[in-house]
Amino acid sequence: MFSVIFCFLPFLFLFFQFYILKKRRTLVWEIKKGEICYNCKESLNIPEKDIWDRLMKSEDFSKICISCSRDRKISLLKKPLLIWKYKFQKSIVSNKFKINWIFLPIIFFFIILDAILIFCGVRLGLWLVYGSLNIIWWSIITYKTYYTTVKKK
């Protein structure tokens, strides 16, 4: 019974994701083109010419504003381990963030392996592995969605 609840727990993340997207406006395009700060979601006052030049390029122009940069430097002096959090926040908005290519094949591998082993009569309890990976994947995707959106006005 616990395995069924554990494996269907990501559906709660799915419903939460739909709830977030219904109540919030996505800013992924503006963040990747460098129009707004990816931390505080405030405008960076980029000239219109630069924005039009960036539209045709596939590069990632995400930037942080001066006040957020200052706040990060001050907080890193107090707590140096925050650098991992800041790197994760930067990578979550970048084009190089390919979590689907990491987690999904591993999850499907364990699901197929578990199905084959159950068909052969061997029960290893791999549901815990792919259930945990599935929950981690959904929590990261939900955090990314929450981090790259703002409340609708």
Residue frames as a rotation matrix with the C-alpha (Angstrom) as fourth column:
MET 1
0.565 0.825 0.000 0.00
0.825 -0.565 0.000 0.00
0.000 0.000 -1.000 0.00
PHE 2
0.425 -0.498 -0.756 2.85
0.157 -0.781 0.604 2.39
-0.891 -0.376 -0.254 0.85
SER 3
-0.612 -0.710 0.349 4.45
0.444 0.056 0.894 1.72
-0.654 0.702 0.281 -2.54
VAL 4
-0.068 0.672 0.737 1.28
0.976 -0.109 0.189 2.73
0.208 0.732 -0.649 -4.38
ILE 5
0.842 0.364 -0.399 1.01
0.477 -0.848 0.233 5.97
-0.253 -0.386 -0.887 -2.40
PHE 6
0.117 -0.908 -0.402 4.72
0.155 -0.383 0.911 6.65
-0.981 -0.169 0.096 -2.85
CYS 7
-0.660 -0.404 0.634 4.64
0.632 0.158 0.759 6.10
-0.407 0.901 0.151 -6.61
PHE 8
0.088 0.756 0.649 1.52
0.906 -0.332 0.264 8.23
0.415 0.564 -0.714 -7.13
LEU 9
0.239 -0.088 -0.967 2.85
0.709 -0.665 0.236 11.10
-0.664 -0.742 -0.096 -4.99
PRO 10
-0.814 -0.581 -0.031 4.22
0.401 -0.599 0.694 12.90
-0.421 0.552 0.720 -8.10
PHE 11
-0.259 0.791 0.554 0.63
0.809 -0.135 0.572 13.46
0.528 0.596 -0.605 -9.21
LEU 12
0.555 0.372 -0.744 0.34
0.756 -0.598 0.266 15.91
-0.346 -0.710 -0.613 -6.33
PHE 13
-0.384 -0.772 -0.506 3.30
0.319 -0.626 0.712 17.77
-0.867 0.112 0.486 -7.83
LEU 14
-0.765 0.150 0.627 1.53
0.630 -0.028 0.776 17.72
0.134 0.988 -0.073 -11.20
PHE 15
0.319 0.946 0.058 -1.62
0.876 -0.317 0.363 19.28
0.361 -0.065 -0.930 -9.76
PHE 16
0.396 -0.278 -0.875 0.48
0.539 -0.701 0.467 21.83
-0.743 -0.657 -0.128 -7.86
GLN 17
-0.714 -0.684 0.146 2.28
0.467 -0.311 0.828 22.63
-0.521 0.659 0.542 -11.13
PHE 18
-0.364 0.676 0.641 -1.04
0.778 -0.157 0.608 23.30
0.512 0.720 -0.469 -12.87
TYR 19
0.611 0.582 -0.538 -2.13
0.790 -0.499 0.357 25.45
-0.061 -0.642 -0.764 -9.93
ILE 20
-0.089 -0.745 -0.661 1.09
0.466 -0.617 0.634 27.48
-0.880 -0.252 0.402 -10.08
LEU 21
-0.852 -0.310 0.422 0.81
0.500 -0.241 0.832 28.02
-0.156 0.920 0.360 -13.83
LYS 22
0.018 0.939 0.344 -2.82
0.884 -0.176 0.432 29.10
0.466 0.296 -0.834 -13.53
LYS 23
0.772 0.323 -0.547 -2.10
0.604 -0.641 0.474 31.74
-0.197 -0.696 -0.690 -10.87
ARG 24
0.191 -0.822 -0.536 1.28
0.124 -0.522 0.844 32.95
-0.974 -0.228 0.002 -12.16
ARG 25
0.955 0.023 -0.296 2.81
-0.275 -0.311 -0.910 34.43
-0.113 0.950 -0.290 -15.31
THR 26
0.589 -0.769 0.250 5.91
0.713 0.639 0.287 32.80
-0.381 0.009 0.925 -16.77
LEU 27
0.819 -0.384 -0.425 9.04
-0.404 -0.914 0.047 34.90
-0.407 0.133 -0.904 -17.32
VAL 28
0.409 -0.707 0.577 11.37
0.490 0.704 0.515 32.36
-0.770 0.073 0.634 -18.90
TRP 29
0.477 -0.186 0.859 11.67
0.837 -0.200 -0.508 34.29
0.267 0.962 0.060 -22.17
GLU 30
0.849 -0.115 0.516 12.43
-0.158 -0.987 0.040 37.59
0.504 -0.116 -0.856 -20.44
ILE 31
0.737 -0.607 0.298 14.97
-0.280 0.128 0.951 35.96
-0.615 -0.785 -0.075 -18.12
LYS 32
0.346 -0.626 0.699 16.83
0.704 0.666 0.248 34.15
-0.621 0.406 0.671 -20.91
LYS 33
0.402 -0.178 0.898 17.03
0.751 -0.497 -0.435 37.30
0.523 0.850 -0.066 -23.02
GLY 34
-0.510 -0.747 -0.426 18.37
0.848 -0.354 -0.393 39.32
0.143 -0.562 0.815 -20.07
GLU 35
-0.163 0.525 0.835 15.49
0.168 -0.820 0.548 41.79
0.972 0.229 0.046 -19.86
ILE 36
0.661 0.431 0.614 14.88
-0.542 -0.291 0.788 41.10
0.518 -0.854 0.041 -16.16
CYS 37
-0.425 -0.772 0.472 16.93
-0.880 0.231 -0.414 39.92
0.210 -0.592 -0.778 -13.21
TYR 38
-0.142 0.380 -0.914 16.47
-0.169 0.901 0.401 36.20
0.975 0.211 -0.063 -12.67
ASN 39
-0.787 -0.170 -0.593 16.55
0.515 0.347 -0.784 36.61
0.339 -0.922 -0.185 -8.89
CYS 40
-0.710 0.495 -0.501 14.24
0.214 -0.525 -0.824 39.54
-0.671 -0.692 0.267 -8.08
LYS 41
-0.175 0.644 0.745 12.39
0.964 0.267 -0.005 39.68
-0.202 0.717 -0.667 -11.46
GLU 42
0.445 0.242 -0.862 12.96
0.178 -0.967 -0.180 43.43
-0.878 -0.073 -0.474 -11.82
SER 43
0.950 -0.041 0.311 13.72
0.302 -0.145 -0.942 45.10
0.084 0.989 -0.125 -15.14
LEU 44
0.151 -0.975 -0.164 17.40
0.805 0.025 0.592 45.58
-0.573 -0.222 0.789 -16.02
ASN 45
0.652 0.207 -0.729 16.63
-0.112 -0.925 -0.362 48.56
-0.750 0.318 -0.580 -18.29
ILE 46
-0.370 -0.709 0.600 18.29
0.529 0.370 0.763 47.04
-0.763 0.600 0.238 -21.34
PRO 47
-0.485 0.181 -0.856 18.06
-0.597 -0.783 0.173 49.24
-0.639 0.595 0.488 -24.46
GLU 48
0.534 0.832 0.147 15.47
-0.398 0.401 -0.825 48.12
-0.746 0.382 0.546 -27.01
LYS 49
0.454 -0.448 -0.770 18.17
-0.851 0.040 -0.524 47.70
0.266 0.893 -0.363 -29.67
ASP 50
-0.634 -0.747 0.203 20.04
-0.770 0.582 -0.263 45.15
0.079 -0.323 -0.943 -27.55
ILE 51
-0.200 0.651 0.733 16.85
-0.384 0.636 -0.670 43.19
-0.901 -0.415 0.123 -26.90
TRP 52
0.776 0.506 -0.377 16.13
-0.513 0.158 -0.844 42.97
-0.368 0.848 0.382 -30.63
ASP 53
0.040 -0.849 -0.528 19.71
-0.906 0.192 -0.378 41.85
0.422 0.493 -0.761 -31.29
ARG 54
-0.695 -0.329 0.639 19.36
-0.649 0.668 -0.363 39.08
-0.307 -0.668 -0.678 -28.69
LEU 55
0.305 0.929 0.208 16.17
-0.690 0.367 -0.624 37.71
-0.657 0.047 0.753 -30.24
MET 56
0.725 -0.031 -0.688 18.02
-0.613 0.424 -0.666 36.09
0.312 0.905 0.289 -33.12
LYS 57
-0.362 -0.921 -0.142 20.74
-0.677 0.365 -0.640 34.56
0.641 -0.135 -0.755 -30.97
SER 58
0.505 0.544 -0.670 20.30
-0.006 0.778 0.628 31.30
0.863 -0.313 0.396 -29.11
GLU 59
-0.592 -0.794 -0.136 22.69
0.194 0.024 -0.981 32.33
0.782 -0.608 0.140 -26.34
ASP 60
0.361 0.633 -0.685 21.60
0.853 0.073 0.517 32.60
0.377 -0.771 -0.513 -22.74
PHE 61
-0.322 -0.440 0.839 21.73
0.186 -0.898 -0.400 36.25
0.929 0.027 0.370 -21.60
SER 62
0.679 0.657 -0.327 20.27
0.440 -0.007 0.898 35.74
0.588 -0.754 -0.294 -18.11
LYS 63
-0.447 -0.800 0.399 21.73
0.175 -0.516 -0.838 38.25
0.877 -0.305 0.371 -15.68
ILE 64
0.155 0.405 -0.901 21.37
0.982 0.036 0.185 39.40
0.107 -0.914 -0.392 -12.12
CYS 65
0.712 0.164 0.682 20.84
0.215 -0.977 0.011 43.02
0.668 0.139 -0.731 -11.11
ILE 66
-0.217 -0.890 0.402 23.37
-0.138 -0.380 -0.915 45.05
0.966 -0.253 -0.040 -9.16
SER 67
-0.017 0.251 0.968 21.47
-0.962 -0.267 0.053 44.99
0.272 -0.930 0.246 -5.86
CYS 68
0.935 0.351 0.052 20.95
-0.354 0.909 0.222 41.20
0.030 -0.226 0.974 -5.98
SER 69
0.449 -0.857 -0.254 24.63
0.277 0.404 -0.872 40.75
0.849 0.321 0.419 -6.83
ARG 70
-0.326 -0.535 0.780 25.61
-0.544 -0.568 -0.617 42.88
0.773 -0.625 -0.106 -3.84
ASP 71
0.391 0.572 0.721 23.24
-0.920 0.224 0.321 40.97
0.022 -0.789 0.614 -1.55
ARG 72
0.937 -0.072 -0.340 24.67
0.009 0.983 -0.185 37.65
0.348 0.170 0.922 -2.73
LYS 73
0.027 -0.999 0.024 28.24
0.100 -0.021 -0.995 38.76
0.995 0.029 0.100 -2.09
ILE 74
-0.268 -0.070 0.961 27.33
-0.850 -0.452 -0.270 39.89
0.453 -0.890 0.062 1.42
SER 75
0.677 0.595 0.432 25.47
-0.728 0.627 0.277 36.67
-0.106 -0.502 0.858 2.21
LEU 76
0.736 -0.489 -0.469 28.36
0.139 0.786 -0.602 34.58
0.663 0.378 0.647 0.82
LEU 77
-0.300 -0.837 0.458 30.66
-0.394 -0.328 -0.859 36.29
0.869 -0.438 -0.232 3.29
LYS 78
-0.071 0.370 0.926 28.37
-0.997 0.002 -0.077 35.19
-0.030 -0.929 0.369 6.11
LYS 79
0.372 0.280 0.885 27.53
-0.291 0.941 -0.175 31.71
-0.882 -0.192 0.431 4.79
PRO 80
-0.438 -0.656 -0.615 29.95
-0.773 -0.073 0.630 30.40
-0.458 0.751 -0.475 2.13
LEU 81
-0.780 0.154 0.607 27.88
0.256 0.963 0.085 27.27
-0.571 0.221 -0.791 1.52
LEU 82
0.246 0.915 -0.320 25.18
0.019 -0.334 -0.942 29.38
-0.969 0.226 -0.099 -0.15
ILE 83
-0.438 -0.470 -0.766 27.26
-0.743 -0.291 0.603 29.26
-0.506 0.833 -0.222 -3.32
TRP 84
-0.938 0.144 0.314 25.62
0.254 0.904 0.343 25.88
-0.235 0.402 -0.885 -4.12
LYS 85
-0.011 0.992 -0.129 22.18
0.645 -0.092 -0.759 27.44
-0.764 -0.091 -0.638 -3.86
TYR 86
0.239 0.059 -0.969 23.16
-0.408 -0.900 -0.156 30.33
-0.881 0.432 -0.190 -6.09
LYS 87
-0.792 -0.539 -0.286 24.73
-0.505 0.316 0.804 28.03
-0.343 0.781 -0.522 -8.68
PHE 88
-0.678 0.624 0.388 21.56
0.632 0.765 -0.124 25.93
-0.375 0.161 -0.913 -8.71
GLN 89
0.281 0.805 -0.523 19.40
0.342 -0.593 -0.729 29.04
-0.897 0.026 -0.442 -9.16
LYS 90
-0.120 -0.397 -0.910 21.60
-0.717 -0.600 0.356 30.22
-0.687 0.695 -0.213 -12.04
SER 91
-0.949 -0.315 0.012 21.62
-0.225 0.704 0.673 26.81
-0.221 0.636 -0.739 -13.71
ILE 92
-0.409 0.868 0.281 17.87
0.573 0.484 -0.661 26.37
-0.710 -0.109 -0.696 -13.36
VAL 93
0.535 0.624 -0.570 17.21
-0.024 -0.663 -0.749 29.34
-0.844 0.414 -0.339 -15.67
SER 94
-0.298 -0.741 -0.602 19.99
-0.695 -0.265 0.669 28.60
-0.655 0.617 -0.436 -18.16
ASN 95
0.460 0.418 -0.784 19.72
-0.875 0.361 -0.322 26.67
0.148 0.834 0.532 -21.42
LYS 96
-0.424 -0.757 -0.498 22.22
-0.611 0.645 -0.460 24.11
0.669 0.110 -0.735 -20.14
PHE 97
-0.529 0.314 0.789 19.78
-0.720 0.327 -0.613 22.79
-0.450 -0.892 0.053 -17.53
LYS 98
-0.215 0.366 -0.905 18.92
-0.742 0.542 0.395 19.37
0.635 0.756 0.155 -19.00
ILE 99
-0.528 0.029 0.849 17.44
-0.756 0.440 -0.485 17.53
-0.387 -0.898 -0.210 -16.06
ASN 100
0.591 0.806 -0.032 15.11
-0.713 0.503 -0.489 15.57
-0.378 0.311 0.872 -18.34
TRP 101
0.475 -0.489 -0.731 18.08
-0.542 0.492 -0.681 13.93
0.694 0.720 -0.031 -20.03
ILE 102
-0.651 -0.730 0.210 19.39
-0.596 0.320 -0.736 12.75
0.470 -0.605 -0.643 -16.66
PHE 103
-0.610 0.414 0.676 16.41
-0.619 0.284 -0.733 11.68
-0.495 -0.865 0.083 -14.58
LEU 104
0.344 0.911 -0.229 13.87
-0.873 0.221 -0.435 10.37
-0.345 0.349 0.871 -17.09
PRO 105
0.207 -0.272 -0.940 16.04
-0.605 0.719 -0.342 7.66
0.768 0.640 -0.016 -18.70
ILE 106
-0.844 -0.535 0.048 17.18
-0.347 0.476 -0.808 6.47
0.409 -0.699 -0.587 -15.28
ILE 107
-0.404 0.784 0.471 13.60
-0.724 0.041 -0.689 6.36
-0.560 -0.619 0.551 -14.00
PHE 108
0.533 0.639 -0.555 12.38
-0.846 0.413 -0.337 4.43
0.013 0.649 0.760 -17.04
PHE 109
-0.265 -0.702 -0.660 15.34
-0.539 0.676 -0.503 2.03
0.800 0.222 -0.558 -16.77
PHE 110
-0.934 -0.098 0.344 14.41
-0.354 0.391 -0.850 1.15
-0.051 -0.915 -0.400 -13.19
ILE 111
-0.007 0.993 0.114 10.71
-0.824 0.059 -0.564 0.81
-0.567 -0.098 0.818 -14.09
ILE 112
0.471 0.135 -0.872 11.47
-0.761 0.563 -0.324 -1.57
0.447 0.816 0.368 -16.96
LEU 113
-0.584 -0.747 -0.319 13.98
-0.416 0.612 -0.673 -3.50
0.697 -0.260 -0.668 -14.86
ASP 114
-0.717 0.394 0.575 11.43
-0.560 0.166 -0.812 -3.84
-0.415 -0.904 0.101 -12.06
ALA 115
0.357 0.901 -0.246 8.75
-0.876 0.232 -0.423 -5.02
-0.324 0.366 0.872 -14.51
ILE 116
0.171 -0.376 -0.911 11.11
-0.619 0.678 -0.396 -7.61
0.766 0.632 -0.117 -16.02
LEU 117
-0.838 -0.544 0.045 12.18
-0.356 0.482 -0.801 -8.88
0.414 -0.687 -0.598 -12.60
ILE 118
-0.370 0.791 0.487 8.57
-0.710 0.097 -0.698 -9.11
-0.599 -0.604 0.526 -11.39
PHE 119
0.499 0.529 -0.686 7.69
-0.858 0.414 -0.305 -11.04
0.122 0.741 0.661 -14.57
CYS 120
-0.129 -0.652 -0.747 10.55
-0.368 0.731 -0.575 -13.45
0.921 0.200 -0.334 -13.78
GLY 121
0.605 0.492 -0.625 9.34
0.351 0.540 0.765 -13.83
0.714 -0.683 0.154 -10.18
VAL 122
-0.347 -0.780 -0.521 12.02
0.900 -0.120 -0.419 -11.73
0.264 -0.614 0.744 -8.44
ARG 123
0.733 0.588 0.340 10.88
0.430 -0.789 0.438 -8.83
0.527 -0.175 -0.832 -6.25
LEU 124
-0.306 -0.934 -0.186 13.66
0.846 -0.177 -0.503 -6.40
0.437 -0.312 0.844 -5.34
GLY 125
0.412 0.538 -0.735 11.52
0.808 -0.588 0.023 -3.43
-0.420 -0.604 -0.677 -4.38
LEU 126
-0.627 -0.691 0.360 12.90
0.778 -0.525 0.346 -1.09
-0.050 0.497 0.866 -7.04
TRP 127
0.331 0.824 0.459 9.74
0.748 -0.526 0.405 1.01
0.575 0.209 -0.791 -6.68
LEU 128
0.671 -0.135 -0.729 11.55
0.566 -0.542 0.621 2.85
-0.479 -0.830 -0.287 -3.89
VAL 129
-0.425 -0.904 -0.039 14.39
0.604 -0.315 0.732 3.83
-0.674 0.287 0.680 -6.22
TYR 130
-0.705 0.135 0.696 12.33
0.609 -0.387 0.692 5.04
0.363 0.912 0.191 -9.16
GLY 131
0.478 0.870 -0.118 9.70
0.790 -0.368 0.491 6.53
0.384 -0.327 -0.863 -6.89
SER 132
0.355 -0.443 -0.823 12.37
0.599 -0.569 0.564 8.57
-0.718 -0.693 0.063 -5.10
LEU 133
-0.730 -0.656 0.192 13.93
0.541 -0.383 0.749 9.69
-0.418 0.650 0.634 -8.38
ASN 134
-0.262 0.739 0.621 10.50
0.778 -0.219 0.589 10.63
0.571 0.637 -0.518 -9.68
ILE 135
0.691 0.510 -0.513 9.76
0.722 -0.521 0.455 12.73
-0.035 -0.684 -0.728 -6.59
ILE 136
-0.098 -0.813 -0.574 13.16
0.517 -0.534 0.669 14.46
-0.850 -0.231 0.473 -6.84
TRP 137
-0.764 -0.179 0.620 12.57
0.645 -0.238 0.726 15.20
0.018 0.955 0.297 -10.53
TRP 138
0.148 0.918 0.369 9.10
0.777 -0.339 0.531 16.64
0.612 0.208 -0.763 -9.91
SER 139
0.603 0.051 -0.796 10.28
0.673 -0.568 0.474 18.74
-0.428 -0.822 -0.376 -6.99
ILE 140
-0.503 -0.831 -0.238 13.07
0.492 -0.502 0.711 20.27
-0.710 0.241 0.662 -9.12
ILE 141
-0.649 0.332 0.684 10.68
0.649 -0.227 0.726 20.96
0.396 0.916 -0.068 -12.01
THR 142
0.480 0.864 -0.155 8.14
0.805 -0.363 0.469 22.50
0.349 -0.350 -0.869 -9.61
TYR 143
0.247 -0.492 -0.835 10.86
0.595 -0.603 0.532 24.67
-0.765 -0.627 0.144 -8.05
LYS 144
-0.792 -0.545 0.276 11.95
0.530 -0.386 0.755 25.78
-0.305 0.744 0.594 -11.54
THR 145
-0.206 0.805 0.556 8.38
0.747 -0.238 0.621 26.69
0.632 0.544 -0.552 -12.43
TYR 146
0.684 0.453 -0.572 7.89
0.728 -0.485 0.485 28.61
-0.057 -0.748 -0.661 -9.19
TYR 147
-0.026 -0.819 -0.573 11.27
0.582 -0.479 0.658 30.33
-0.813 -0.317 0.489 -9.56
THR 148
-0.892 -0.370 0.259 10.68
0.404 -0.397 0.824 31.49
-0.202 0.840 0.504 -13.14
THR 149
-0.148 0.896 0.419 7.17
0.704 -0.202 0.681 32.87
0.694 0.396 -0.601 -12.65
VAL 150
-1.000 -0.014 0.025 5.55
-0.007 -0.726 -0.687 35.84
0.028 -0.687 0.726 -10.91
LYS 151
-0.388 0.918 -0.079 2.02
0.594 0.183 -0.783 36.40
-0.705 -0.350 -0.617 -9.68
LYS 152
-0.377 0.361 0.853 -0.39
0.807 -0.324 0.494 37.70
0.455 0.874 -0.170 -12.26
LYS 153
-0.982 0.004 -0.188 -1.49
0.086 -0.877 -0.472 41.28
-0.167 -0.480 0.861 -11.72
